[in-house]
């Protein structure tokens, strides 16, 4: 029996099993088995790997990477071509794009790489089409644009979410506040600082048993934690990526239908053909990527606002700023003067390497 068949068998059994106190242990075991089989599909033996395959390895450029994911012929290539000026074959025919097509768009002075990925099909995570390679590249992106046809958005949205979730991508989520620490002896100790509403101790022990963890501490601080959250923490190979749902072809619907589309969370309706509402899409992309622009100020001169140094939130200290310019600058720095949101004074603040910068700060580096 193949891995895909085993996965289907377990999913069918889970669908048949009613959840109650008597079946929670069994369901916990099934969920853990399912996750382990999916891991086999993810690994090299399953052929998934890290985006392998001709035309799928793309050199990284820019400060962040945005991947376009969607079914064939939803307008990904048209949107990509107009955004970046890079030619990506566009056609009404399915599967026009067969490899990853990279391009770059500049937003507020920051170069952002855009990847037009081939259209995926239902069953992509099981290896159908070239879905596994497509989703493997999507795992490495900082943001995913899920491009949907506006005439059938919810059905396609659910299928694509399932394909990505099955491949270890968690969309618009944070890592669960759950810790699992293995021990040499002492059995299983479970502590929780929030009520366990979707998982009980039997289910937790069943999952740990399936992973051959017989001694360990489990601490749950995640409200409404589920068995899937616990499995994600134990597996440790999940990626948490923000996603924007790009609802394309709004030129084909009415204003009333457009009002309904705006109720879908994290969505931006656009028309790539007519170039409607693309400005809003770029604004939402910039806010979601959460980048920090820092301007340099040479001694005795005005700040240079034409070429910002762009940093990622969480890696935006003065030391990160120095390293982004040249690795030797941090070693030569005596102190830095910062103007902007992160400075305590309007006239500027003298700071060290560990000072955290905010968007549109101005920095002068004084060398030793």
N, C-alpha and C positions, 0 to 999 in steps of 0.2 A: 504494500500500500504506500503511495507517495505521501510526502509531507502535506501537500494541498488536500488530498483526500482525508488524511487524519484530521486536519483542521476543520474540514467540512463536517466530519463525523462528530467532533466534539461540539461544534456550534449547534448542530441539530439536537444533540443530547441536552445542551444547556437550554435550548428553546423549549424542549419538552418538559424540563424539570421545573416544578413550581417551587418558588423560594419560600421556605418556612424554617422553623427551628430544627426540624429533623433533617432537612436537606442542605443546610448551610455549609456543613463540613464538605460534603460531596461537591457542591458548587464551587467552593474555594479551591479544591483540588483540580477541578476542570479548568478554572480560569488560569491557574498556574501552568497546567499542561499546555493550554492554548498559547500562552505567552512564550513558553519554551520552544514550541513548534514554530511560532512566528520568528523567534530569534534565529532558528535554523535557516529560515528563508532569507533573513537579513544577512547572515554570515557568508563567508566566501564559498563554503560548501554548497550553499543554496544558489550561488551565482549572483546574489544581489550586490555584495561588496560595496565599494565606495564610489559608485557612479561609473563603473567600468564600461567599456564598449567604445567602438570607434565613434568619434565626434562628441563624446560626452565629457571628456576631461577638458576643462576650460581654465585658462590662466586667470587668476584673480586680479582685478584692477579696481581702483576706486576705494573709497572708505567703507562702503557697505554694498551688499549684493541683494538684489530683489529678483525673485524667480517668478515667471509667469506660468501658472499651472491651469489646465482646463481641458475640456473635451475638444476633439478636432473641430475646426471651423467655427469657433466662437469669436474670432476677431483678435486673437493674441498677436499674430504677426503684424496686422495692420497697426495696432496700437503701439507695438514695439518699434516698427519702422518710423512712425511719425514722432514718437518720443525721442528717439536716439539718432535718427538719420541713418541707422544701419539697415541694410536691405535684408529682410527676412521674408522668404517666399510666401505670398498670400494668395489664397484661392478659395473658391467655394467648395473645392474638392477636399474630402477628408484626408488627413495625414500628409499635407503639403510639406510641413516642417518635419524633417526626419532626424536632425541632430540638434544639439544645443547651439543657439545663435546668440553670441554675446554682443552687447552694445553699452554705451555709456551716456548718461544724461547728467548735466550739471544743474544742481539745485542750490541756490544761495551760495554759489561758489564751491560747493562740495561735489566731487565726481562720484556718481553712484552707478554701479554696474547693474545692467538689466540683462537677465538671461531668458530668452524665449525657448521654453522647453517643448519638445514634441507633445502633441495631444495624447492624453492618457485615456484608457477605456476601462469600463467596469471589469474588475478582476485583475487590475494592474499589479496589485501587491502579490498576487500568486504567479506573476511572470507573464501574463498575457500582454500582447503587443510588445512595446519596449518599456512597459510601465515601471519595471523594477529599476532600470537605469534612470528614468526620469525622476522617480521619487527619491532615489539615492542622491541625485544632484540637489533636489529641493531641500533635503536634510541639511545641506551646507549653507543655505541662504539665511540672511538676517531678517528678511521679510518675504512673505509669499503673497502674490496677487493671484487669487483664485478667480479666473475670468469665466463668467457664466453668460449664457444666452438669456436675455431678458424675458423671452417667451416661455422658458421652462426653468426658472432659476432654482426653485426649492428642491425639485427632484434631483437635478444635477449636483446641487450643493451637498445634499445628503450623501450621494454616492462618492464624490471626491473626498469629503471629510472622512468617510469610512476607509477609503483606500489609503489616505495619508496616516490616519490613526493606526491602521493595521501595520504600517511600516515604521511605527515608533515616533511619529511626528505628532506633537500635541499643539493644537492651534489655539492661540489667544488664552493660554493657561500659564500659571506659574508652577514650578516644581512643588509637589505636595509637602506639607510640613510634617513629614513622617521620617523617623530614623530607625534603622535596624542595625543593631550592633551584635556581632557574633561573639560567643564566649566559649571557653573550653568545657565548662560544666555549670550546673545550676538550673537547667531546664529553661523554659520560656517564661519571661516576665513581661507582662503587657501593662503599660501605663497610658492614660489618656487625660488630657486637660480639657477636652470638650466631649459632649455626649456622643456615643457611637450610634448613629441613627441608621446607617446603611451597611454596617458590617458588625459582626459579633466575634467573640473570642474563639468560637469553634472555627469560623471561617479563616480567621488569622492563623490559627494553629495548622489548619489544613494546607494553607498556602506555604507556610514555613516548612511543613513536613515534605511537601512536593519538591522544595528546593534543598532538602536534606539539612535543614537548620533545626537541630534539636535543642540547642542551647543558645540563648540570646535575649537581648533586651529590645522591646519594640515600644517606641514612644510616639504617640499620635497627638499632634497639636492642630491637625487640619479639620476645620468644621465640615461636617457631612462627608467624611472620608469614605471611600469605597474600596472594595477588593481590588479593583483595577489600579487605584492609586498605590496601594501596597505593592502590587506586582511591579508597577513602574519603578518604584524605589529600589526593589530587590534586583530587578534587571539592570538598572543603572545606565541603559543605553538610549534613553529617550531624549529627544530634543524638543525644546519649548520655543516655538516660533510664532510671532504675531502674524496675523493674516488679514488681508482686506479683500472683501468680495466685490469684484469689479463687474457690475451688471451692464453688459454691453448691448448695443443695438437699441437704445431708447428712442431712436428715430422711428421705430416701427410700432410704438405704443402711444396711448392717449395720456393726457395730463393726469386723469383720475388714476390710471394704472401706475403712473410714475409716483404719485403720492403714496400708494400702497407699498411700493418697493423701498421707499425711504424708511419703512418700519423694520426692515431686516437689519439686525445689528452689524456694525463694522462694514457697512456696504456703501459703495459710491456708484450711482448710475451714470453711465457715460455713453457716448456714441463715438467710436473710433473713426467711423467713416466720415461723419459730419463734424468731428472734433468738438462735440458738446461736453461741457462739464469736466474737461480734462484738467483744468486749473485746480479744481477742488481735489481731484485725485492726487495731483502732485503735492498739494498742501497736506493732505491726510498722510501721504507717504512720508513726508518730511517729519511731521509730528510723531508718527509711529516709530520711525527709526531712532528718534530721540538723540540726535547728534548735537555736538557742542562746537560752535565756531569760535576761534580765538584769533585775535588780530595782533600782529607784532608792531612794536613801537621802537624804532631805532633812537639812540640818544640824540636829542636836539631836533628831532624831526616829528612830523605828524604821523599818527598811526596809518599803517597800510591796510586799507579796507578792501583792496582789490583781490588779495590772495589770502583768504583765511586759512589757518591751520585747523583742520577738522578732526575732532576726537570723538570717540564713542563714550556715551554716558557710562560711568563706572570705571573708565580709564581716562580720566580727564584732569589729573593732577598737573602741577607745574613740571614735574619730572617727565610725565607722559608727553607734555607739550614740547619740552626740550628734545626728547628722543625722536619725536615726529619730525623735527627739523634736522638734527644731527646727533648721533649718540655721544659725541664728545662734549656737547654743550653743557649737559648736566654736571659733568665732572669739573668743568671750568667755572660754573656759576657761583658767584658770591652771594647774591640775593636777587629776588625779582620784585618789581613793582607792578601791582595789578590795579586796573581801574575797571569798574563795572559791577555787576550784580553780586559777585563773590567778595568784593572789597568792603571793608567796614566804613571807609571814608570816601567821600566824593573826590578828594584830592589825590587818592591812591593809597595803597597799603603795601608796606614792605613784607614779603612773605618768603617762605622756604620751599623746598622741593615737594613737600607733602601737601601743600595748599590745593584745595579742590576748586577748579575753575567752572564758571557758568557760561551759558551761551552768550556770545558777543562781548566777552571780556577783552580788554586790551592789556598786553603784557610787555614789559621792558625787562630784559635780562642784563644784569650787571655782572661782568666777569671778574674773576680774582685778579 
